[in-house]
């Protein structure tokens, strides 16, 4: 069974008339297409940026003045 990334690469190779041994990295750049993993990460970053009010900053959780005080607080999952 093909993974979505492999299928995406296969389609890119068909569009660009490339062989199966060619790297798809340059073709993704030429077509301005993000690979699936990058699209997922990008969507997560956009979600956090657009919904900042739903997340707490480290400075709100701990009282210590650290260099990462403005970062989003990541709760521990057990």
PDB file of N, CA, C and O in Angstrom:
ATOM      1  N   UNK A   1       0.833  -1.177   0.000  1.00  0.00           N
ATOM      2  CA  UNK A   1       0.000   0.000   0.000  1.00  0.00           C
ATOM      3  C   UNK A   1       0.882   1.246   0.000  1.00  0.00           C
ATOM      4  O   UNK A   1       1.846   1.334   0.760  1.00  0.00           O
ATOM      5  N   UNK A   2       0.548   2.193  -0.847  1.00  0.00           N
ATOM      6  CA  UNK A   2       1.331   3.417  -0.937  1.00  0.00           C
ATOM      7  C   UNK A   2       0.937   4.404   0.145  1.00  0.00           C
ATOM      8  O   UNK A   2      -0.243   4.589   0.442  1.00  0.00           O
ATOM      9  N   UNK A   3       1.936   5.029   0.724  1.00  0.00           N
ATOM     10  CA  UNK A   3       1.636   6.098   1.668  1.00  0.00           C
ATOM     11  C   UNK A   3       1.274   7.347   0.873  1.00  0.00           C
ATOM     12  O   UNK A   3       1.516   7.419  -0.332  1.00  0.00           O
ATOM     13  N   UNK A   4       0.703   8.311   1.544  1.00  0.00           N
ATOM     14  CA  UNK A   4       0.284   9.536   0.863  1.00  0.00           C
ATOM     15  C   UNK A   4       1.498  10.287   0.322  1.00  0.00           C
ATOM     16  O   UNK A   4       1.440  10.858  -0.767  1.00  0.00           O
ATOM     17  N   UNK A   5       2.597  10.290   1.077  1.00  0.00           N
ATOM     18  CA  UNK A   5       3.801  10.964   0.605  1.00  0.00           C
ATOM     19  C   UNK A   5       4.329  10.302  -0.662  1.00  0.00           C
ATOM     20  O   UNK A   5       4.678  10.991  -1.620  1.00  0.00           O
ATOM     21  N   UNK A   6       4.390   8.985  -0.676  1.00  0.00           N
ATOM     22  CA  UNK A   6       4.866   8.273  -1.863  1.00  0.00           C
ATOM     23  C   UNK A   6       3.960   8.548  -3.058  1.00  0.00           C
ATOM     24  O   UNK A   6       4.434   8.709  -4.183  1.00  0.00           O
ATOM     25  N   UNK A   7       2.664   8.600  -2.809  1.00  0.00           N
ATOM     26  CA  UNK A   7       1.719   8.899  -3.876  1.00  0.00           C
ATOM     27  C   UNK A   7       1.922  10.330  -4.380  1.00  0.00           C
ATOM     28  O   UNK A   7       1.864  10.580  -5.584  1.00  0.00           O
ATOM     29  N   UNK A   8       2.158  11.257  -3.467  1.00  0.00           N
ATOM     30  CA  UNK A   8       2.413  12.642  -3.840  1.00  0.00           C
ATOM     31  C   UNK A   8       3.683  12.734  -4.694  1.00  0.00           C
ATOM     32  O   UNK A   8       3.707  13.446  -5.698  1.00  0.00           O
ATOM     33  N   UNK A   9       4.724  12.022  -4.299  1.00  0.00           N
ATOM     34  CA  UNK A   9       5.964  12.024  -5.065  1.00  0.00           C
ATOM     35  C   UNK A   9       5.773  11.395  -6.443  1.00  0.00           C
ATOM     36  O   UNK A   9       6.336  11.864  -7.432  1.00  0.00           O
ATOM     37  N   UNK A  10       5.000  10.363  -6.497  1.00  0.00           N
ATOM     38  CA  UNK A  10       4.724   9.698  -7.766  1.00  0.00           C
ATOM     39  C   UNK A  10       4.009  10.638  -8.735  1.00  0.00           C
ATOM     40  O   UNK A  10       4.331  10.688  -9.922  1.00  0.00           O
ATOM     41  N   UNK A  11       3.034  11.383  -8.209  1.00  0.00           N
ATOM     42  CA  UNK A  11       2.301  12.334  -9.037  1.00  0.00           C
ATOM     43  C   UNK A  11       3.213  13.459  -9.513  1.00  0.00           C
ATOM     44  O   UNK A  11       3.131  13.879 -10.667  1.00  0.00           O
ATOM     45  N   UNK A  12       4.082  13.947  -8.629  1.00  0.00           N
ATOM     46  CA  UNK A  12       5.036  14.995  -9.009  1.00  0.00           C
ATOM     47  C   UNK A  12       5.946  14.499 -10.126  1.00  0.00           C
ATOM     48  O   UNK A  12       6.217  15.231 -11.078  1.00  0.00           O
ATOM     49  N   UNK A  13       6.417  13.263 -10.014  1.00  0.00           N
ATOM     50  CA  UNK A  13       7.287  12.711 -11.054  1.00  0.00           C
ATOM     51  C   UNK A  13       6.553  12.584 -12.391  1.00  0.00           C
ATOM     52  O   UNK A  13       7.143  12.805 -13.448  1.00  0.00           O
ATOM     53  N   UNK A  14       5.280  12.231 -12.343  1.00  0.00           N
ATOM     54  CA  UNK A  14       4.496  12.130 -13.576  1.00  0.00           C
ATOM     55  C   UNK A  14       4.336  13.513 -14.198  1.00  0.00           C
ATOM     56  O   UNK A  14       4.500  13.672 -15.407  1.00  0.00           O
ATOM     57  N   UNK A  15       4.016  14.512 -13.379  1.00  0.00           N
ATOM     58  CA  UNK A  15       3.835  15.875 -13.880  1.00  0.00           C
ATOM     59  C   UNK A  15       5.122  16.405 -14.507  1.00  0.00           C
ATOM     60  O   UNK A  15       5.095  17.030 -15.567  1.00  0.00           O
ATOM     61  N   UNK A  16       6.242  16.151 -13.845  1.00  0.00           N
ATOM     62  CA  UNK A  16       7.524  16.695 -14.303  1.00  0.00           C
ATOM     63  C   UNK A  16       8.262  15.767 -15.272  1.00  0.00           C
ATOM     64  O   UNK A  16       9.374  16.078 -15.701  1.00  0.00           O
ATOM     65  N   UNK A  17       7.655  14.642 -15.616  1.00  0.00           N
ATOM     66  CA  UNK A  17       8.250  13.669 -16.544  1.00  0.00           C
ATOM     67  C   UNK A  17       9.636  13.238 -16.060  1.00  0.00           C
ATOM     68  O   UNK A  17      10.605  13.242 -16.819  1.00  0.00           O
ATOM     69  N   UNK A  18       9.706  12.868 -14.786  1.00  0.00           N
ATOM     70  CA  UNK A  18      10.964  12.462 -14.165  1.00  0.00           C
ATOM     71  C   UNK A  18      10.979  10.948 -13.978  1.00  0.00           C
ATOM     72  O   UNK A  18       9.936  10.293 -14.007  1.00  0.00           O
ATOM     73  N   UNK A  19      12.169  10.411 -13.788  1.00  0.00           N
ATOM     74  CA  UNK A  19      12.293   8.976 -13.543  1.00  0.00           C
ATOM     75  C   UNK A  19      12.057   8.696 -12.065  1.00  0.00           C
ATOM     76  O   UNK A  19      12.041   9.608 -11.239  1.00  0.00           O
ATOM     77  N   UNK A  20      11.876   7.434 -11.753  1.00  0.00           N
ATOM     78  CA  UNK A  20      11.612   7.051 -10.365  1.00  0.00           C
ATOM     79  C   UNK A  20      12.838   7.240  -9.474  1.00  0.00           C
ATOM     80  O   UNK A  20      12.714   7.273  -8.250  1.00  0.00           O
ATOM     81  N   UNK A  21      14.004   7.362 -10.072  1.00  0.00           N
ATOM     82  CA  UNK A  21      15.225   7.540  -9.283  1.00  0.00           C
ATOM     83  C   UNK A  21      15.552   9.004  -9.018  1.00  0.00           C
ATOM     84  O   UNK A  21      16.449   9.299  -8.228  1.00  0.00           O
ATOM     85  N   UNK A  22      14.847   9.916  -9.658  1.00  0.00           N
ATOM     86  CA  UNK A  22      15.085  11.347  -9.452  1.00  0.00           C
ATOM     87  C   UNK A  22      14.523  11.790  -8.102  1.00  0.00           C
ATOM     88  O   UNK A  22      13.481  11.308  -7.658  1.00  0.00           O
ATOM     89  N   UNK A  23      15.226  12.708  -7.470  1.00  0.00           N
ATOM     90  CA  UNK A  23      14.737  13.287  -6.213  1.00  0.00           C
ATOM     91  C   UNK A  23      13.612  14.268  -6.528  1.00  0.00           C
ATOM     92  O   UNK A  23      13.671  14.999  -7.517  1.00  0.00           O
ATOM     93  N   UNK A  24      12.606  14.276  -5.691  1.00  0.00           N
ATOM     94  CA  UNK A  24      11.451  15.159  -5.905  1.00  0.00           C
ATOM     95  C   UNK A  24      11.622  16.517  -5.253  1.00  0.00           C
ATOM     96  O   UNK A  24      10.800  17.407  -5.470  1.00  0.00           O
ATOM     97  N   UNK A  25      12.658  16.696  -4.465  1.00  0.00           N
ATOM     98  CA  UNK A  25      12.822  17.941  -3.718  1.00  0.00           C
ATOM     99  C   UNK A  25      12.819  19.165  -4.632  1.00  0.00           C
ATOM    100  O   UNK A  25      12.105  20.132  -4.369  1.00  0.00           O
ATOM    101  N   UNK A  26      13.604  19.129  -5.690  1.00  0.00           N
ATOM    102  CA  UNK A  26      13.666  20.289  -6.582  1.00  0.00           C
ATOM    103  C   UNK A  26      12.352  20.483  -7.336  1.00  0.00           C
ATOM    104  O   UNK A  26      11.995  21.613  -7.671  1.00  0.00           O
ATOM    105  N   UNK A  27      11.639  19.407  -7.603  1.00  0.00           N
ATOM    106  CA  UNK A  27      10.358  19.516  -8.301  1.00  0.00           C
ATOM    107  C   UNK A  27       9.291  20.142  -7.399  1.00  0.00           C
ATOM    108  O   UNK A  27       8.451  20.911  -7.868  1.00  0.00           O
ATOM    109  N   UNK A  28       9.327  19.815  -6.121  1.00  0.00           N
ATOM    110  CA  UNK A  28       8.415  20.457  -5.182  1.00  0.00           C
ATOM    111  C   UNK A  28       8.668  21.964  -5.165  1.00  0.00           C
ATOM    112  O   UNK A  28       7.725  22.755  -5.145  1.00  0.00           O
ATOM    113  N   UNK A  29       9.943  22.356  -5.173  1.00  0.00           N
ATOM    114  CA  UNK A  29      10.291  23.776  -5.159  1.00  0.00           C
ATOM    115  C   UNK A  29       9.865  24.468  -6.447  1.00  0.00           C
ATOM    116  O   UNK A  29       9.328  25.575  -6.408  1.00  0.00           O
ATOM    117  N   UNK A  30      10.099  23.822  -7.590  1.00  0.00           N
ATOM    118  CA  UNK A  30       9.724  24.424  -8.873  1.00  0.00           C
ATOM    119  C   UNK A  30       8.220  24.628  -8.985  1.00  0.00           C
ATOM    120  O   UNK A  30       7.769  25.627  -9.545  1.00  0.00           O
ATOM    121  N   UNK A  31       7.446  23.695  -8.458  1.00  0.00           N
ATOM    122  CA  UNK A  31       5.994  23.774  -8.547  1.00  0.00           C
ATOM    123  C   UNK A  31       5.359  24.532  -7.381  1.00  0.00           C
ATOM    124  O   UNK A  31       4.141  24.702  -7.330  1.00  0.00           O
ATOM    125  N   UNK A  32       6.202  24.985  -6.443  1.00  0.00           N
ATOM    126  CA  UNK A  32       5.725  25.667  -5.230  1.00  0.00           C
ATOM    127  C   UNK A  32       4.691  24.835  -4.482  1.00  0.00           C
ATOM    128  O   UNK A  32       3.632  25.334  -4.100  1.00  0.00           O
ATOM    129  N   UNK A  33       5.009  23.569  -4.279  1.00  0.00           N
ATOM    130  CA  UNK A  33       4.152  22.642  -3.550  1.00  0.00           C
ATOM    131  C   UNK A  33       4.908  22.173  -2.315  1.00  0.00           C
ATOM    132  O   UNK A  33       6.087  21.828  -2.399  1.00  0.00           O
ATOM    133  N   UNK A  34       4.240  22.159  -1.182  1.00  0.00           N
ATOM    134  CA  UNK A  34       4.849  21.630   0.033  1.00  0.00           C
ATOM    135  C   UNK A  34       4.577  20.132   0.127  1.00  0.00           C
ATOM    136  O   UNK A  34       3.471  19.685  -0.175  1.00  0.00           O
ATOM    137  N   UNK A  35       5.577  19.352   0.542  1.00  0.00           N
ATOM    138  CA  UNK A  35       5.314  17.934   0.820  1.00  0.00           C
ATOM    139  C   UNK A  35       4.295  17.797   1.952  1.00  0.00           C
ATOM    140  O   UNK A  35       4.084  18.732   2.724  1.00  0.00           O
ATOM    141  N   UNK A  36       3.685  16.657   2.039  1.00  0.00           N
ATOM    142  CA  UNK A  36       2.586  16.444   2.978  1.00  0.00           C
ATOM    143  C   UNK A  36       2.964  16.759   4.426  1.00  0.00           C
ATOM    144  O   UNK A  36       2.196  17.411   5.133  1.00  0.00           O
ATOM    145  N   UNK A  37       4.136  16.305   4.878  1.00  0.00           N
ATOM    146  CA  UNK A  37       4.546  16.563   6.256  1.00  0.00           C
ATOM    147  C   UNK A  37       4.687  18.062   6.514  1.00  0.00           C
ATOM    148  O   UNK A  37       4.292  18.556   7.570  1.00  0.00           O
ATOM    149  N   UNK A  38       5.250  18.779   5.546  1.00  0.00           N
ATOM    150  CA  UNK A  38       5.431  20.217   5.694  1.00  0.00           C
ATOM    151  C   UNK A  38       4.092  20.935   5.707  1.00  0.00           C
ATOM    152  O   UNK A  38       3.923  21.905   6.445  1.00  0.00           O
ATOM    153  N   UNK A  39       3.143  20.478   4.908  1.00  0.00           N
ATOM    154  CA  UNK A  39       1.807  21.074   4.896  1.00  0.00           C
ATOM    155  C   UNK A  39       1.137  20.890   6.256  1.00  0.00           C
ATOM    156  O   UNK A  39       0.458  21.795   6.741  1.00  0.00           O
ATOM    157  N   UNK A  40       1.323  19.725   6.869  1.00  0.00           N
ATOM    158  CA  UNK A  40       0.739  19.454   8.178  1.00  0.00           C
ATOM    159  C   UNK A  40       1.333  20.371   9.243  1.00  0.00           C
ATOM    160  O   UNK A  40       0.599  20.962  10.035  1.00  0.00           O
ATOM    161  N   UNK A  41       2.650  20.490   9.263  1.00  0.00           N
ATOM    162  CA  UNK A  41       3.326  21.355  10.227  1.00  0.00           C
ATOM    163  C   UNK A  41       2.907  22.806  10.022  1.00  0.00           C
ATOM    164  O   UNK A  41       2.662  23.526  10.990  1.00  0.00           O
ATOM    165  N   UNK A  42       2.823  23.233   8.771  1.00  0.00           N
ATOM    166  CA  UNK A  42       2.408  24.592   8.453  1.00  0.00           C
ATOM    167  C   UNK A  42       0.995  24.870   8.966  1.00  0.00           C
ATOM    168  O   UNK A  42       0.732  25.939   9.517  1.00  0.00           O
ATOM    169  N   UNK A  43       0.091  23.915   8.789  1.00  0.00           N
ATOM    170  CA  UNK A  43      -1.276  24.108   9.266  1.00  0.00           C
ATOM    171  C   UNK A  43      -1.330  24.181  10.794  1.00  0.00           C
ATOM    172  O   UNK A  43      -2.123  24.943  11.346  1.00  0.00           O
ATOM    173  N   UNK A  44      -0.496  23.396  11.482  1.00  0.00           N
ATOM    174  CA  UNK A  44      -0.442  23.473  12.944  1.00  0.00           C
ATOM    175  C   UNK A  44       0.070  24.825  13.422  1.00  0.00           C
ATOM    176  O   UNK A  44      -0.472  25.402  14.364  1.00  0.00           O
ATOM    177  N   UNK A  45       1.103  25.322  12.780  1.00  0.00           N
ATOM    178  CA  UNK A  45       1.659  26.629  13.146  1.00  0.00           C
ATOM    179  C   UNK A  45       0.618  27.725  12.918  1.00  0.00           C
ATOM    180  O   UNK A  45       0.449  28.607  13.760  1.00  0.00           O
ATOM    181  N   UNK A  46      -0.079  27.670  11.784  1.00  0.00           N
ATOM    182  CA  UNK A  46      -1.128  28.653  11.515  1.00  0.00           C
ATOM    183  C   UNK A  46      -2.239  28.580  12.560  1.00  0.00           C
ATOM    184  O   UNK A  46      -2.767  29.611  12.976  1.00  0.00           O
ATOM    185  N   UNK A  47      -2.592  27.378  12.981  1.00  0.00           N
ATOM    186  CA  UNK A  47      -3.629  27.226  14.001  1.00  0.00           C
ATOM    187  C   UNK A  47      -3.215  27.890  15.299  1.00  0.00           C
ATOM    188  O   UNK A  47      -4.005  28.607  15.912  1.00  0.00           O
ATOM    189  N   UNK A  48      -1.984  27.658  15.722  1.00  0.00           N
ATOM    190  CA  UNK A  48      -1.508  28.238  16.982  1.00  0.00           C
ATOM    191  C   UNK A  48      -1.448  29.760  16.869  1.00  0.00           C
ATOM    192  O   UNK A  48      -1.824  30.464  17.806  1.00  0.00           O
ATOM    193  N   UNK A  49      -0.981  30.269  15.735  1.00  0.00           N
ATOM    194  CA  UNK A  49      -0.889  31.721  15.553  1.00  0.00           C
ATOM    195  C   UNK A  49      -2.282  32.360  15.564  1.00  0.00           C
ATOM    196  O   UNK A  49      -2.485  33.405  16.182  1.00  0.00           O
ATOM    197  N   UNK A  50      -3.225  31.733  14.885  1.00  0.00           N
ATOM    198  CA  UNK A  50      -4.575  32.301  14.789  1.00  0.00           C
ATOM    199  C   UNK A  50      -5.395  32.126  16.071  1.00  0.00           C
ATOM    200  O   UNK A  50      -6.415  32.793  16.247  1.00  0.00           O
ATOM    201  N   UNK A  51      -4.957  31.233  16.966  1.00  0.00           N
ATOM    202  CA  UNK A  51      -5.699  30.965  18.200  1.00  0.00           C
ATOM    203  C   UNK A  51      -4.806  31.141  19.431  1.00  0.00           C
ATOM    204  O   UNK A  51      -4.832  30.315  20.344  1.00  0.00           O
ATOM    205  N   UNK A  52      -4.030  32.203  19.452  1.00  0.00           N
ATOM    206  CA  UNK A  52      -3.108  32.452  20.564  1.00  0.00           C
ATOM    207  C   UNK A  52      -3.826  32.560  21.898  1.00  0.00           C
ATOM    208  O   UNK A  52      -3.274  32.207  22.941  1.00  0.00           O
ATOM    209  N   UNK A  53      -5.058  33.048  21.860  1.00  0.00           N
ATOM    210  CA  UNK A  53      -5.796  33.230  23.109  1.00  0.00           C
ATOM    211  C   UNK A  53      -6.163  31.904  23.774  1.00  0.00           C
ATOM    212  O   UNK A  53      -6.527  31.904  24.950  1.00  0.00           O
ATOM    213  N   UNK A  54      -6.083  30.797  23.082  1.00  0.00           N
ATOM    214  CA  UNK A  54      -6.403  29.490  23.656  1.00  0.00           C
ATOM    215  C   UNK A  54      -5.197  28.834  24.321  1.00  0.00           C
ATOM    216  O   UNK A  54      -5.329  27.798  24.972  1.00  0.00           O
ATOM    217  N   UNK A  55      -4.034  29.432  24.157  1.00  0.00           N
ATOM    218  CA  UNK A  55      -2.807  28.857  24.703  1.00  0.00           C
ATOM    219  C   UNK A  55      -2.203  29.805  25.723  1.00  0.00           C
ATOM    220  O   UNK A  55      -2.311  31.024  25.594  1.00  0.00           O
ATOM    221  N   UNK A  56      -1.572  29.239  26.730  1.00  0.00           N
ATOM    222  CA  UNK A  56      -0.913  30.036  27.764  1.00  0.00           C
ATOM    223  C   UNK A  56       0.567  30.171  27.440  1.00  0.00           C
ATOM    224  O   UNK A  56       1.175  29.258  26.881  1.00  0.00           O
ATOM    225  N   UNK A  57       1.139  31.309  27.790  1.00  0.00           N
ATOM    226  CA  UNK A  57       2.572  31.517  27.638  1.00  0.00           C
ATOM    227  C   UNK A  57       3.278  30.944  28.865  1.00  0.00           C
ATOM    228  O   UNK A  57       2.673  30.794  29.926  1.00  0.00           O
ATOM    229  N   UNK A  58       4.553  30.628  28.710  1.00  0.00           N
ATOM    230  CA  UNK A  58       5.323  30.098  29.840  1.00  0.00           C
ATOM    231  C   UNK A  58       5.346  31.073  31.007  1.00  0.00           C
ATOM    232  O   UNK A  58       5.362  30.651  32.164  1.00  0.00           O
ATOM    233  N   UNK A  59       5.348  32.385  30.717  1.00  0.00           N
ATOM    234  CA  UNK A  59       5.396  33.380  31.796  1.00  0.00           C
ATOM    235  C   UNK A  59       4.125  33.350  32.645  1.00  0.00           C
ATOM    236  O   UNK A  59       4.157  33.748  33.809  1.00  0.00           O
ATOM    237  N   UNK A  60       3.002  32.880  32.078  1.00  0.00           N
ATOM    238  CA  UNK A  60       1.766  32.782  32.848  1.00  0.00           C
ATOM    239  C   UNK A  60       1.766  31.565  33.777  1.00  0.00           C
ATOM    240  O   UNK A  60       1.069  31.565  34.791  1.00  0.00           O
ATOM    241  N   UNK A  61       2.526  30.551  33.446  1.00  0.00           N
ATOM    242  CA  UNK A  61       2.549  29.297  34.213  1.00  0.00           C
ATOM    243  C   UNK A  61       3.594  29.360  35.325  1.00  0.00           C
ATOM    244  O   UNK A  61       3.323  28.973  36.462  1.00  0.00           O
ATOM    245  N   UNK A  62       4.783  29.847  34.993  1.00  0.00           N
ATOM    246  CA  UNK A  62       5.841  29.896  35.993  1.00  0.00           C
ATOM    247  C   UNK A  62       6.259  31.339  36.235  1.00  0.00           C
ATOM    248  O   UNK A  62       6.209  32.172  35.330  1.00  0.00           O
ATOM    249  N   UNK A  63       6.658  31.615  37.425  1.00  0.00           N
ATOM    250  CA  UNK A  63       7.006  32.979  37.796  1.00  0.00           C
ATOM    251  C   UNK A  63       8.445  33.357  37.489  1.00  0.00           C
ATOM    252  O   UNK A  63       8.806  34.529  37.590  1.00  0.00           O
ATOM    253  N   UNK A  64       9.265  32.403  37.120  1.00  0.00           N
ATOM    254  CA  UNK A  64      10.675  32.671  36.871  1.00  0.00           C
ATOM    255  C   UNK A  64      10.847  33.381  35.532  1.00  0.00           C
ATOM    256  O   UNK A  64      10.217  33.004  34.544  1.00  0.00           O
ATOM    257  N   UNK A  65      11.683  34.389  35.496  1.00  0.00           N
ATOM    258  CA  UNK A  65      11.938  35.138  34.273  1.00  0.00           C
ATOM    259  C   UNK A  65      13.006  34.401  33.464  1.00  0.00           C
ATOM    260  O   UNK A  65      14.197  34.509  33.758  1.00  0.00           O
ATOM    261  N   UNK A  66      12.584  33.662  32.460  1.00  0.00           N
ATOM    262  CA  UNK A  66      13.514  32.891  31.632  1.00  0.00           C
ATOM    263  C   UNK A  66      13.502  33.420  30.203  1.00  0.00           C
ATOM    264  O   UNK A  66      12.639  34.219  29.839  1.00  0.00           O
ATOM    265  N   UNK A  67      14.458  32.976  29.399  1.00  0.00           N
ATOM    266  CA  UNK A  67      14.524  33.444  28.016  1.00  0.00           C
ATOM    267  C   UNK A  67      13.410  32.859  27.156  1.00  0.00           C
ATOM    268  O   UNK A  67      13.162  33.358  26.058  1.00  0.00           O
ATOM    269  N   UNK A  68      12.732  31.816  27.626  1.00  0.00           N
ATOM    270  CA  UNK A  68      11.638  31.208  26.872  1.00  0.00           C
ATOM    271  C   UNK A  68      10.274  31.556  27.462  1.00  0.00           C
ATOM    272  O   UNK A  68       9.302  30.820  27.288  1.00  0.00           O
ATOM    273  N   UNK A  69      10.219  32.683  28.161  1.00  0.00           N
ATOM    274  CA  UNK A  69       8.985  33.058  28.849  1.00  0.00           C
ATOM    275  C   UNK A  69       7.850  33.382  27.886  1.00  0.00           C
ATOM    276  O   UNK A  69       6.685  33.250  28.262  1.00  0.00           O
ATOM    277  N   UNK A  70       8.148  33.803  26.647  1.00  0.00           N
ATOM    278  CA  UNK A  70       7.090  34.164  25.702  1.00  0.00           C
ATOM    279  C   UNK A  70       6.653  32.987  24.828  1.00  0.00           C
ATOM    280  O   UNK A  70       5.715  33.118  24.042  1.00  0.00           O
ATOM    281  N   UNK A  71       7.317  31.850  24.956  1.00  0.00           N
ATOM    282  CA  UNK A  71       6.918  30.652  24.190  1.00  0.00           C
ATOM    283  C   UNK A  71       5.591  30.118  24.683  1.00  0.00           C
ATOM    284  O   UNK A  71       5.177  30.378  25.812  1.00  0.00           O
ATOM    285  N   UNK A  72       4.933  29.370  23.820  1.00  0.00           N
ATOM    286  CA  UNK A  72       3.672  28.728  24.187  1.00  0.00           C
ATOM    287  C   UNK A  72       3.981  27.594  25.169  1.00  0.00           C
ATOM    288  O   UNK A  72       4.900  26.803  24.955  1.00  0.00           O
ATOM    289  N   UNK A  73       3.198  27.531  26.247  1.00  0.00           N
ATOM    290  CA  UNK A  73       3.407  26.493  27.252  1.00  0.00           C
ATOM    291  C   UNK A  73       2.921  25.139  26.709  1.00  0.00           C
ATOM    292  O   UNK A  73       1.798  25.018  26.218  1.00  0.00           O
ATOM    293  N   UNK A  74       3.775  24.148  26.807  1.00  0.00           N
ATOM    294  CA  UNK A  74       3.419  22.798  26.371  1.00  0.00           C
ATOM    295  C   UNK A  74       3.119  21.951  27.604  1.00  0.00           C
ATOM    296  O   UNK A  74       4.036  21.609  28.352  1.00  0.00           O
ATOM    297  N   UNK A  75       1.863  21.612  27.826  1.00  0.00           N
ATOM    298  CA  UNK A  75       1.524  20.801  29.001  1.00  0.00           C
ATOM    299  C   UNK A  75       2.086  19.396  28.873  1.00  0.00           C
ATOM    300  O   UNK A  75       2.217  18.859  27.772  1.00  0.00           O
ATOM    301  N   UNK A  76       2.412  18.816  30.004  1.00  0.00           N
ATOM    302  CA  UNK A  76       2.921  17.443  30.014  1.00  0.00           C
ATOM    303  C   UNK A  76       1.753  16.482  29.859  1.00  0.00           C
ATOM    304  O   UNK A  76       0.744  16.594  30.555  1.00  0.00           O
ATOM    305  N   UNK A  77       1.899  15.541  28.942  1.00  0.00           N
ATOM    306  CA  UNK A  77       0.866  14.516  28.732  1.00  0.00           C
ATOM    307  C   UNK A  77       1.368  13.218  29.338  1.00  0.00           C
ATOM    308  O   UNK A  77       2.461  12.757  29.010  1.00  0.00           O
ATOM    309  N   UNK A  78       0.598  12.645  30.197  1.00  0.00           N
ATOM    310  CA  UNK A  78       1.026  11.414  30.860  1.00  0.00           C
ATOM    311  C   UNK A  78       0.538  10.212  30.116  1.00  0.00           C
ATOM    312  O   UNK A  78       0.803   9.082  30.528  1.00  0.00           O
TER     313      UNK A  78
END
